Amino acid sequence: MKTGVITTEFHPMKAEELFQRVQSLGFESVQLSFASVIEADFISDSHMELPSGIPVKAVYKIKKAAYNNNISITACSGTFNMAHPDPHIHEEGVRRMDSLAAAARELGVKVISLCSGTRSVERLWSYHPDNGTGEAWADMTDTLKRIVETGESYGVTMAVETEYNNVVDTPERALRMLEEINSPRLGIIMDCANLFRPGEAYKNSVTAVMERGFKLLGKYTALAHGKDIRESEGIEFCPTGEGIIDYGLFLALLKKYAYKGDMILHGIYDQTLLSAGVAYIKKAAESM
């Protein structure tokens, strides 16, 4: 298993510079956001984290930079608000996904990350009380079905993660989503920090929460995210290794459910701590 990083941990820069930086910190792979690459000429907003179009030259420079620095591109970020109350957001996201999936195929990427979305009009990671309604679920699943069809066309797996602030906010709802869509091109991003809900983030709950998540979703895991969460009554994410996630258990469960991909770190946002995150994961793997 390689240890990687989401490129949004860095400020936007040219492709070669970005991949050199990733390699210098000890990472072996990335989840690529096109917003991280200056040549892509894209700035994400609160609803769309995938570009409306991807220049051919940008794809070429990214591919070359990854090769030059011996970095694998494990996944691409394709998040947009699939449950936004404005249907135009869904339509635009579906339209943009076609060019993203084409670029992913050109780069040899097998997974595109998604967000199940929210009824919030502020940002796609914000909670809204209507997220649990049938209307929000219908908008999300109707949009997701179309996105999965794109994945089927391009040979790319679309992956969604459980996230407290989104429509898919529990492993149970994630399983319902998987069963309703029923496609081999839909999988799960296993981010153990996102399995916790307010009132659950305590050390004595970690094993039960993680094992429940894997029992329901482990066999569907398409991508592993190495975020961490502090012990608290709420939801307070933190750099890898500084919270309560049991990474030894995390890696053991990934192995149990035959996950063959990489561990992608994110949520650190401090480049002085990124190398420590890599070291922490490698130490956890060695102790298994």
C-alpha positions, 0 to 999 in steps of 0.5 A: 500500500502506497501512502499518498496525499490529496493535492489540495493540501498545497497551494496551487502551483505548476504541475512539475513543482507540485509533484516534486513537492509531493515526492520530497515529502515522502509520498508515493501517490496523490489524489489529484484536484485540478484546482491544484495545478496552475495549468488547469486554469481552474478555481473551485467554488462552494458548489463545484470542485471539478472544472468545466473543461480540462485543457489537453496541455494540462493533462499532458503536463500532469502526466509528465510531472507524475512520471518524472517524480515517480508519483502515482495518481490514484484518484481525482477529485470530482466533488460537487453538490449532488443534493443542492436544491437548485437542479442547475447545479446537478446538471452542470456537475453531470456535464462536467463529469464527462470531461473529468472522466475522460481526463482521468482515463488519460491519466490512468486514474481508476477512481473519482471522489464524489460528495453526496451533497447537502441542502445547504446553499453555502457550501457542499460540506455544510450541514442542513436539517433537510439533508434527511428528507426524501427530496434530498435523497431523491435528488442525490440518487438521481444525479448519482445514477447519471454520474455512475453511467459516466463512470461505466462509459469511461471505466472509472469507479465513482466513490462516495464517503460517509460525511456527517454534514451530507445526505449520506451521513451514516454507513447505513445510508451509504449501504442503502445508496450502494444497494439502490444504485447497484453498480460495480462502478460505485464504491466507497471512500473509507475515511474512518474520521467521517464515520463518527457523529457528534457524541461518538468521538471518544477513544472508547468508541473507536473500535466499535465505530470503525468495525461497524463501518467496515462490516457494512461497507468494507467490501465496497472500499474503492479508496482509503482516506487517512484523516484523523479526528480529535476526542470531543463531543463534536466533530473536530478533524486533525492531522493524521496521528494526532487524533483517536483513529486507530491506524493499526486497526484501520490497516488491518480492516483494509487488509481483511476486506482485500483493499488493494489501493493506497492510503491518501492523507488529508486534513493536515493543511500544514506542510511541516506536518505532512512528512510526520503523517507519512512516517506515522502511517508507515510505522502503523504498517510495520507494527501489524 
